[in-house]
Amino acid sequence: IWNEMTELVSSKGNYCAYRKAFGESEGFKIPILGVHLKDLIAVHVVFPDWVENGKVNIVKMQQLYLTFNELVSLQSAVAQVEPNMDLIYLLT
């Protein structure tokens, strides 16, 4: 299990294993925010804000939207896990 989890969060291939697992899963997910923030920085650096004739760069806006939309949608996902009351009592 440890090796599988380590491979999942490995930075190898630009977090390829994480991105694949994240994209294929549905419902409640816990994102690695560093990966998504890295994506936002890459979009900001690669694409200019404006294109010819002072028009907004639509491609950049679409890429930003995809990342932000995914993260915002995760805020409303409900975790379907039962709390471990023994652990909660121990921690309190």
MDAnalysis code that builds the backbone (N, CA, C; Angstrom):
import MDAnalysis as mda
import numpy as np

u = mda.Universe.empty(276, n_residues=92, atom_resindex=np.repeat(np.arange(92), 3), trajectory=True)
u.add_TopologyAttr("name", ["N", "CA", "C"] * 92)
u.add_TopologyAttr("resid", np.arange(1, 93))
u.add_TopologyAttr("resname", ["ILE", "TRP", "ASN", "GLU", "MET", "THR", "GLU", "LEU", "VAL", "SER", "SER", "LYS", "GLY", "ASN", "TYR", "CYS", "ALA", "TYR", "ARG", "LYS", "ALA", "PHE", "GLY", "GLU", "SER", "GLU", "GLY", "PHE", "LYS", "ILE", "PRO", "ILE", "LEU", "GLY", "VAL", "HIS", "LEU", "LYS", "ASP", "LEU", "ILE", "ALA", "VAL", "HIS", "VAL", "VAL", "PHE", "PRO", "ASP", "TRP", "VAL", "GLU", "ASN", "GLY", "LYS", "VAL", "ASN", "ILE", "VAL", "LYS", "MET", "GLN", "GLN", "LEU", "TYR", "LEU", "THR", "PHE", "ASN", "GLU", "LEU", "VAL", "SER", "LEU", "GLN", "SER", "ALA", "VAL", "ALA", "GLN", "VAL", "GLU", "PRO", "ASN", "MET", "ASP", "LEU", "ILE", "TYR", "LEU", "LEU", "THR"])
u.atoms.positions = np.array([
    [0.841, -1.193, 0.000],
    [0.000, 0.000, 0.000],
    [0.877, 1.243, 0.000],
    [1.954, 1.215, 0.800],
    [2.842, 2.377, 0.875],
    [3.432, 2.696, -0.500],
    [3.903, 1.676, -1.201],
    [4.492, 1.889, -2.530],
    [3.470, 2.431, -3.519],
    [2.236, 1.944, -3.456],
    [1.186, 2.438, -4.347],
    [0.875, 3.905, -4.072],
    [0.797, 4.271, -2.801],
    [0.516, 5.666, -2.451],
    [1.683, 6.581, -2.840],
    [2.899, 6.083, -2.648],
    [4.081, 6.862, -3.027],
    [4.111, 7.097, -4.529],
    [3.791, 6.059, -5.301],
    [3.742, 6.190, -6.755],
    [2.639, 7.160, -7.184],
    [1.521, 7.112, -6.478],
    [0.396, 7.984, -6.813],
    [0.750, 9.457, -6.684],
    [1.513, 9.822, -5.678],
    [1.839, 11.233, -5.455],
    [3.236, 11.606, -5.948],
    [3.851, 10.717, -6.720],
    [5.173, 10.986, -7.261],
    [5.122, 12.112, -8.286],
    [6.152, 12.933, -8.307],
    [6.204, 14.035, -9.273],
    [6.651, 13.564, -10.654],
    [6.951, 12.263, -10.772],
    [7.406, 11.698, -12.053],
    [6.349, 11.939, -13.143],
    [6.803, 12.403, -14.290],
    [5.884, 12.636, -15.406],
    [4.876, 13.737, -15.130],
    [5.305, 14.763, -14.391],
    [4.426, 15.883, -14.038],
    [3.165, 15.389, -13.303],
    [3.380, 14.522, -12.310],
    [2.298, 13.963, -11.481],
    [1.287, 13.185, -12.327],
    [1.798, 12.447, -13.294],
    [0.949, 11.715, -14.233],
    [-0.001, 10.750, -13.530],
    [0.500, 9.964, -12.577],
    [-0.343, 8.975, -11.885],
    [-1.442, 9.671, -11.092],
    [-1.083, 10.763, -10.402],
    [-2.079, 11.517, -9.636],
    [-3.138, 12.108, -10.558],
    [-2.703, 12.725, -11.643],
    [-3.650, 13.356, -12.567],
    [-4.624, 12.333, -13.160],
    [-4.105, 11.145, -13.484],
    [-4.960, 10.097, -14.047],
    [-5.981, 9.636, -13.012],
    [-5.521, 9.347, -11.800],
    [-6.429, 8.888, -10.738],
    [-7.434, 9.969, -10.377],
    [-6.998, 11.206, -10.323],
    [-7.886, 12.321, -9.978],
    [-8.954, 12.510, -11.051],
    [-8.552, 12.408, -12.311],
    [-9.492, 12.578, -13.417],
    [-10.510, 11.454, -13.522],
    [-10.108, 10.237, -13.161],
    [-11.000, 9.093, -13.279],
    [-11.949, 8.935, -12.096],
    [-11.598, 9.518, -10.961],
    [-12.451, 9.348, -9.782],
    [-13.593, 10.363, -9.790],
    [-14.669, 9.983, -9.118],
    [-15.854, 10.840, -9.053],
    [-16.271, 11.021, -7.603],
    [-17.045, 12.061, -7.358],
    [-17.534, 12.296, -6.004],
    [-16.487, 12.967, -5.139],
    [-16.427, 12.552, -3.892],
    [-15.519, 13.156, -2.925],
    [-14.069, 12.837, -3.257],
    [-13.239, 13.877, -3.333],
    [-11.804, 13.733, -3.589],
    [-11.064, 14.738, -2.713],
    [-9.865, 14.393, -2.342],
    [-8.997, 15.330, -1.635],
    [-7.872, 15.690, -2.601],
    [-7.878, 16.904, -3.132],
    [-6.865, 17.266, -4.126],
    [-5.522, 17.584, -3.483],
    [-4.466, 17.399, -4.244],
    [-3.151, 17.884, -3.845],
    [-3.079, 19.304, -4.396],
    [-3.335, 20.270, -3.541],
    [-3.442, 21.655, -4.013],
    [-2.172, 22.156, -4.687],
    [-1.027, 21.668, -4.266],
    [0.229, 22.088, -4.887],
    [0.280, 21.791, -6.372],
    [-0.274, 20.653, -6.778],
    [-0.294, 20.288, -8.200],
    [-1.186, 21.261, -8.970],
    [-2.337, 21.568, -8.420],
    [-3.276, 22.455, -9.108],
    [-2.771, 23.901, -9.113],
    [-2.107, 24.309, -8.049],
    [-1.511, 25.646, -8.038],
    [-0.382, 25.731, -9.058],
    [0.380, 24.655, -9.200],
    [1.433, 24.594, -10.214],
    [0.831, 24.760, -11.605],
    [-0.317, 24.127, -11.841],
    [-1.003, 24.270, -13.126],
    [-1.424, 25.714, -13.376],
    [-1.952, 26.367, -12.347],
    [-2.376, 27.761, -12.496],
    [-1.177, 28.660, -12.809],
    [-0.060, 28.421, -12.152],
    [1.139, 29.220, -12.411],
    [1.630, 28.972, -13.835],
    [1.607, 27.718, -14.271],
    [2.053, 27.402, -15.629],
    [1.186, 28.105, -16.669],
    [-0.124, 28.099, -16.476],
    [-1.024, 28.788, -17.412],
    [-0.717, 30.278, -17.426],
    [-0.482, 30.850, -16.243],
    [-0.202, 32.282, -16.159],
    [1.097, 32.640, -16.880],
    [2.103, 31.789, -16.765],
    [3.399, 32.072, -17.373],
    [3.384, 31.821, -18.879],
    [2.730, 30.750, -19.315],
    [2.772, 30.350, -20.725],
    [1.918, 31.249, -21.613],
    [0.724, 31.594, -21.150],
    [-0.206, 32.361, -21.982],
    [-0.213, 33.835, -21.587],
    [-0.125, 34.722, -22.565],
    [-0.230, 36.155, -22.249],
    [-1.678, 36.510, -21.893],
    [-1.851, 37.573, -21.133],
    [-3.201, 38.012, -20.759],
    [-3.981, 38.544, -21.958],
    [-3.256, 39.178, -22.857],
    [-3.899, 39.834, -23.997],
    [-3.319, 39.295, -25.295],
    [-4.143, 39.253, -26.314],
    [-3.690, 38.885, -27.650],
    [-3.811, 40.110, -28.541],
    [-3.700, 39.912, -29.839],
    [-3.713, 41.023, -30.790],
    [-4.884, 41.990, -30.580],
    [-4.641, 43.244, -30.839],
    [-5.646, 44.310, -30.745],
    [-6.228, 44.457, -29.346],
    [-5.484, 44.085, -28.312],
    [-5.923, 44.274, -26.934],
    [-7.084, 43.395, -26.511],
    [-7.267, 42.266, -27.152],
    [-8.348, 41.344, -26.783],
    [-7.868, 40.389, -25.696],
    [-8.807, 39.989, -24.846],
    [-8.494, 39.045, -23.783],
    [-8.145, 37.691, -24.397],
    [-7.157, 37.035, -23.840],
    [-6.739, 35.724, -24.320],
    [-7.743, 34.672, -23.823],
    [-8.630, 34.269, -24.701],
    [-9.694, 33.318, -24.356],
    [-9.123, 31.956, -23.975],
    [-8.075, 31.517, -24.636],
    [-7.471, 30.219, -24.324],
    [-6.982, 30.204, -22.880],
    [-6.344, 31.284, -22.456],
    [-5.868, 31.377, -21.073],
    [-7.043, 31.344, -20.105],
    [-8.085, 32.085, -20.409],
    [-9.257, 32.124, -19.530],
    [-9.910, 30.746, -19.416],
    [-9.962, 30.001, -20.522],
    [-10.542, 28.656, -20.497],
    [-9.711, 27.711, -19.635],
    [-8.402, 27.798, -19.752],
    [-7.526, 26.940, -18.948],
    [-7.657, 27.262, -17.459],
    [-7.724, 28.535, -17.133],
    [-7.913, 28.928, -15.732],
    [-9.263, 28.443, -15.219],
    [-10.287, 28.570, -16.052],
    [-11.632, 28.137, -15.667],
    [-11.665, 26.647, -15.345],
    [-11.025, 25.840, -16.156],
    [-11.039, 24.390, -15.938],
    [-10.474, 24.034, -14.569],
    [-9.364, 24.639, -14.215],
    [-8.744, 24.337, -12.924],
    [-9.588, 24.857, -11.773],
    [-10.023, 26.113, -11.857],
    [-10.832, 26.689, -10.782],
    [-12.168, 25.972, -10.633],
    [-12.785, 25.630, -11.742],
    [-14.081, 24.955, -11.692],
    [-13.975, 23.604, -10.983],
    [-12.922, 22.859, -11.273],
    [-12.709, 21.565, -10.625],
    [-12.551, 21.739, -9.116],
    [-11.745, 22.703, -8.716],
    [-11.510, 22.913, -7.283],
    [-12.761, 23.411, -6.570],
    [-13.516, 24.279, -7.200],
    [-14.749, 24.788, -6.586],
    [-15.789, 23.682, -6.470],
    [-15.883, 22.816, -7.473],
    [-16.871, 21.736, -7.422],
    [-16.559, 20.751, -6.298],
    [-15.303, 20.616, -5.933],
    [-14.932, 19.713, -4.843],
    [-15.444, 20.191, -3.496],
    [-15.694, 21.483, -3.370],
    [-16.156, 22.022, -2.096],
    [-17.561, 21.559, -1.740],
    [-18.332, 21.145, -2.721],
    [-19.693, 20.708, -2.437],
    [-19.829, 19.187, -2.405],
    [-18.738, 18.462, -2.672],
    [-18.785, 17.002, -2.633],
    [-18.878, 16.532, -1.184],
    [-19.720, 15.538, -0.959],
    [-19.938, 15.018, 0.388],
    [-19.130, 13.741, 0.568],
    [-18.376, 13.699, 1.653],
    [-17.603, 12.498, 1.967],
    [-18.543, 11.437, 2.524],
    [-18.467, 10.249, 1.979],
    [-19.323, 9.164, 2.440],
    [-18.496, 8.221, 3.308],
    [-18.065, 8.754, 4.424],
    [-17.278, 7.973, 5.369],
    [-17.919, 8.086, 6.745],
    [-17.863, 7.009, 7.466],
    [-18.391, 7.013, 8.821],
    [-17.285, 7.448, 9.774],
    [-17.595, 8.368, 10.699],
    [-16.557, 8.791, 11.647],
    [-16.230, 7.672, 12.632],
    [-14.987, 7.608, 12.999],
    [-14.536, 6.650, 14.001],
    [-14.662, 7.342, 15.355],
    [-15.713, 7.024, 16.077],
    [-16.006, 7.720, 17.328],
    [-14.919, 7.482, 18.374],
    [-14.303, 6.309, 18.397],
    [-13.225, 6.055, 19.345],
    [-12.061, 7.023, 19.100],
    [-11.748, 7.243, 17.833],
    [-10.679, 8.172, 17.498],
    [-11.058, 9.606, 17.854],
    [-12.288, 9.982, 17.596],
    [-12.750, 11.331, 17.929],
    [-12.684, 11.547, 19.432],
    [-13.136, 10.587, 20.228],
    [-13.071, 10.717, 21.682],
    [-11.620, 10.792, 22.162],
    [-10.752, 10.015, 21.533],
    [-9.340, 10.044, 21.916],
    [-8.744, 11.412, 21.647],
    [-9.067, 11.994, 20.499],
    [-8.494, 13.288, 20.134],
    [-9.080, 14.443, 20.946],
    [-10.317, 14.299, 21.406],
    [-10.918, 15.374, 22.214],
    [-10.593, 15.161, 23.670],
])
